[in-house]
Amino acid sequence: MRKIDIGKGEILASAVSLGCMRMAKLTEKEANIMINTALEEGIDFFDHADIYGAGKSEEIFANAIGMTPGIREKMLLQSKCGIRSASFDFSKEHILEAVDGSLKRLKTDYLDVLLLHRPDALVEPEEVAEAFTILHSSGKVRYFGVSNETPLQIELLTKYLNQKLLINQLQFSVMHTSMIDSGITMNMKWPSTVDRDGGILDYCRLKDITIQAWSPFQYGMFEGVFLDNDKFPELNKTINEIAVKYGVKNTAVAVAWILRHPAKMQVVVGTMNPQRLRDTCKATNFELTRQEWYDIYLAAGNKLP
């Protein structure tokens, strides 16, 4: 498994992370197989959130692996907080309570990373700063980041924070490419030219913030997967031809397309199928050529000026 440098020197972690959103649907035996498959494949980074399965995903994860200090040392655990049932909440009180809840469910004394889960329109950055300082000084959280935030939202937070934000978790796949489209088609009167992301990709590269790409196989938000989908014949034809060339499955090519970008993203894969995860992890064994990367981008329905 290829390693990536998260935050430019702060954390060395697997290029593929296991997203545990769907783990609440597994039995503890199934979850144990899934987690051990990830570890066997060289995945050491596991992505959680307090809302995944209303906390059940974190509970099953810890119970399934039989969390002990020895096991805990083999993995990097990330969780997210801030989403409530019908609102977002970045208040100091909620952040502190949410972290304590995740620590209890995960049966650990600390999180390697805490992310703020989607922007809170009512955020008071001074409160976030207070919460982060308490969590960091107490040893409950080692590093911090955000999810789905714009450059100016990050700038507002960093004005008050004592800790560096290492990560921004963003939706990105060959069928969700808005944060590169506007740059490629700059100065054209095309829909793709509209900057929907505030230049977040280049901003993160400038600030040494690692992008975690979520939903690498989805189109839309959660409309479905694009692989083996008759709606996208040209894309699947191109991906499958490249998969044959490298002797891998189409999931590996889809992830390799993300990893080929020089931003050096980490890909969050949410499958709960052990074999599918093994197949996907082969994405780190090869690198797409520049032409192959563009061929896939164009096959997805994008165009170049």
Phi, psi and omega in degrees: 000126177293144177257151174236156182262101182278124179072025177053067174105359182271313183224131172259118187219165179297144181293334176251131176248148176268117175276128190256022182302319185270004184294338179298340181275354183264156168283166179296326177294315178296320179295322178300316178297318182295313182295317180292328174298316178300312180298319178297328180277359178094007176282125179240002185244124184237126186258123180236175169204150183295337181271351182292113183064027183054037179097345185293328180299318178294319180298311182296321178304308183294317180293320184293322183274349183064057189306123174224165178304323180295317178291320182301325182293342182274354186224157173252122183252128176240137172227167183229153178213163176126343179264124171255181185298326181217029179194174172245149187214103176254026178292154178304314182300315183292318180300314181295317179295319181296318180295317178301321178295316179295319179298319179295314182291324181276355179056049180220160180270346185207155169257139174290320181220139170240129175249144168279126193265094183072149184290140173260117182299336182258021183299138171244103188302332178297323178292318177301316180299318178298315181296315181297319180296318178297314182294321181287315183292332178277350181084007182284333178222130182270319182223163186226159177196189181226177179220129175060039181250150179276166178303317183288328175296320178292319178300319179300315179295313186293340175300331186250339186284147171267347182252147177283141173273117187268336193224145165229116182270120187226146176288128181203129173199176180295342176256011176215082193239023186303327185282355170246338183301312186297328178287319181294322185256023182310137176074015176254152177270058180242153176303326182291345180287338181298126180276102181268355190237003177068025181069030188297326181297308180294324178300312180298323178294319179295325185264006181058040176258123181282129175274127171260116183273115178257159184055058182291348180245004186266151165245153189068208176270293173227046182281337180148178179267149179268341179289137180056032180249124183297344178291341186231064185297316183294319179297313181293325177298314181294313180298317182294323178296319179290325178298319178297317180303317184266356179069039181229176176274165183296331178297324180294322179292318180299321179284322178298329177297320178289316182293337180292338182294136183292355174292347177057061180283160169255135184259127178264111182257125187257011181296146174246024177252114185304316182292321178297323178294316178301316180297319183293323182296342178292352177299335182273001182268352181212167179229130178295146173287165177301317181294320178298321179299313179290326178300318179292318179300316180289323180295338178282359178103003178276163177222158180253148179298000000 
